[in-house]
């Protein structure tokens, strides 16, 4: 299978994963190519992917949005270390779900443990990247970045 087909499969798996992990209505915009650096403004989680495709999944949003997702899923707003822990676990659930989804389409990938990133950050060093903008109803924007290493 070609790299472009793998990328399409992972992007489709990401959309399916978001819808299954986050129990809130959302509008997922079409993916687009992006150039480095990726600039995170406030909070996100980075998870490495290895296997048939190598790269990273970055889930970027605000602390307020991650807290509101946590409140919807667990019935209480999260802050501080609990919010950071939840953000990492949310990334882990989304990425794990992506692995399961793409495996059913013949793409084998595994994930690394999540790294939560808090604060303003610029990420460099990727060959190609795809941006998947998401608007979660009554919560706000979230961006999923898929970086590809060749």
C-alpha positions in Angstrom: 0.0 0.0 0.0 1.4 3.5 -0.9 2.2 6.1 1.7 -0.6 8.4 0.4 -3.1 5.5 0.9 -1.8 5.0 4.5 -2.1 8.7 5.2 -5.7 8.7 3.9 -6.5 5.6 6.0 -5.1 7.3 9.1 -7.0 10.5 8.5 -10.2 8.6 8.0 -9.4 6.6 11.2 -8.8 9.8 13.1 -12.3 11.2 12.1 -13.9 7.9 13.1 -12.0 7.9 16.4 -12.9 11.4 17.3 -16.6 10.6 16.8 -16.4 7.5 18.9 -14.3 8.8 21.8 -15.8 12.3 22.3 -19.5 12.0 22.9 -20.3 15.5 21.7 -21.6 16.7 18.3 -18.7 18.1 16.2 -18.0 19.5 12.8 -14.9 18.0 11.3 -13.5 20.2 8.5 -11.6 18.9 5.5 -7.9 18.2 6.1 -5.2 20.4 4.6 -1.4 20.4 4.2 0.5 22.5 6.6 4.1 23.7 6.8 6.4 23.8 9.8 6.6 25.0 12.4 3.5 24.0 14.1 2.7 26.6 16.8 0.8 25.4 19.8 -0.8 28.3 21.8 -1.9 26.7 25.0 -2.3 23.0 25.5 -2.0 19.8 23.6 -0.9 16.2 23.5 1.7 14.5 21.2 1.6 10.8 20.5 4.2 9.1 18.3 3.0 6.5 15.7 5.2 3.7 14.3 4.6 0.8 12.0 3.5 1.1 8.3 3.5 4.8 8.7 5.8 6.8 11.1 5.1 10.2 12.5 3.1 11.9 15.3 -0.4 12.8 16.2 -0.8 16.1 17.9 -4.1 17.1 19.5 -4.2 20.9 20.1 -6.8 23.0 21.9 -7.2 25.1 24.9 -7.3 24.2 28.6 -10.9 25.4 28.7 -11.9 23.1 25.8 -10.1 20.1 27.3 -11.8 20.8 30.6 -15.2 21.1 29.0 -14.7 17.8 27.2 -13.7 16.2 30.6 -16.8 17.8 32.2 -19.0 16.2 29.5 -17.4 12.8 29.8 -17.0 12.6 33.6 -19.6 15.1 34.9 -17.1 17.5 36.5 -14.8 20.2 35.1 -11.1 19.4 35.4 -8.2 21.7 36.2 -4.5 21.6 37.1 -2.9 18.2 37.2 -6.2 16.4 36.7 -6.7 18.3 33.5 -3.2 17.5 32.3 -3.7 13.8 33.1 -7.1 13.8 31.3 -5.6 15.5 28.3 -3.0 12.8 28.0 -5.6 10.1 28.5 -7.9 11.6 25.9 -5.0 11.6 23.4 -4.3 8.0 24.3 -7.9 7.0 23.8 -8.1 8.8 20.4 -4.8 7.4 19.2 -5.5 3.9 20.4 -8.9 4.0 18.6 -7.1 5.1 15.4 -4.8 2.0 15.6 -7.8 -0.2 15.9 -9.6 1.5 13.0 -6.7 1.5 10.6 -5.9 -2.1 11.4 -9.3 -3.2 9.9 -8.1 -1.4 6.7 -4.8 -3.2 6.5 -2.6 -0.6 8.0 -0.5 -1.7 11.1 0.5 1.1 13.5 1.3 1.3 17.1 1.5 4.3 19.4 3.9 5.7 22.0 2.8 7.0 25.4 1.3 10.5 25.3 3.3 13.6 26.0 1.2 16.5 27.3 2.4 19.9 26.2 1.4 23.0 28.2 2.2 26.5 27.1 3.3 28.1 23.9 5.4 25.7 21.8 6.8 25.6 18.2 7.4 22.1 16.7 9.8 21.6 13.9 11.4 18.6 12.2 8.6 16.9 10.2 8.6 16.2 6.5 4.9 16.5 5.8 1.9 17.4 8.0 -1.8 17.4 7.7 -4.1 19.6 9.7 -7.6 18.4 10.6 -9.7 21.3 12.1 -12.6 20.3 14.4 -15.2 22.4 16.0 -16.9 20.7 19.0 -20.4 21.9 19.7 -20.6 24.3 22.7 -17.0 23.7 23.5 -14.7 25.2 20.8 -12.0 24.4 18.3 -9.6 21.5 18.4 -6.9 20.8 15.8 -5.5 17.4 15.0 -2.1 17.4 13.3 -0.7 14.3 11.6 3.0 14.6 10.9 4.7 12.1 8.6 8.3 11.1 8.8 9.8 9.5 5.7 
